[in-house]
Amino acid sequence: MKKISVILLITVLLPQNVSEQPLFDFVIWNVGQGLWTSFITPQNCFHIDMGGEVFPQPVVNLCRKKDNFLMLTHEDWDHVNFISRFKNQVFSFCLFPTKPPAKSYLNSLTKCSKPLPPFIEIVSRGKPKGSENEQSVVYLLKNQILIPGDTTKKEEIKWTHTLPRKIRFLILAHHGSNTSTSSQLLRRADFKMAIASARKKRYGHPHPKVLSRLRKAQVGLLQTEQMGHIYLELP
């Protein structure tokens, strides 16, 4: 726990105009209620979701001259609404079609010609004909960060047993709603830290019952609403 805390203390306090060779690898952008995460390398930016209430301009500063690849958990507004704005400001942009898009404008985006990089694993492609939340694609990044979109507890049951026993970070599903983050999931993966991309003051996320489950599982919590953009360094 001490190691994680030191990393976060160093990186969260970085200025907005960070250099083109940052000290961090992964960012959970403070977009208000919504989700936009980025894994950044010297040549590429891999984004999982691209939505929210507030556009995070630092991501353009970091990724403008790089190849940008987008993966979506699902197509709710607060996960996709900044796609057009971002792609018009960067040199290269494409979408990994992890499942056929339902919204027509997503079909007009350039599709990535290469397969997903090996460090991004699809844990679940979601329920084919469920609600938008149940259809969420679940991603595991470098076996260290679980990004489940807005998936539900009913869907978690189907794939929780396939996860590694130790995952460092959990991006709270559905922004910390009580519809997600079951006790079974928290017991399985032994997370060290959970991260909520939400606005509790307006939407009530993360939910008190989710907070209780996190405390019981001894999983720490970071919130973009309190900390701003959260920068992580991955070994």
Secondary structure, 3 states (H helix, E strand, C coil): CHHHHHHHHHHHCCCCCCCCCCCCCEEECCCCCCCEEEEECCCEEEEEEECCCCCCCHHHHHHCCCEEEEECCCCCHHHHCCHHHHHCCCCEEEECCCCCCCCHHHHCCCECCCCCCCCEEEEECCCCCCCCCCCCCEEEECCCEEECCCCCHHHHHHHHHHCCCCCCEEECHHHHCCCCCCHHHHHHHCCCEEEECCCHHHHCCCCHHHHHHHHHCCCEEEEHHHHCCEEECCC
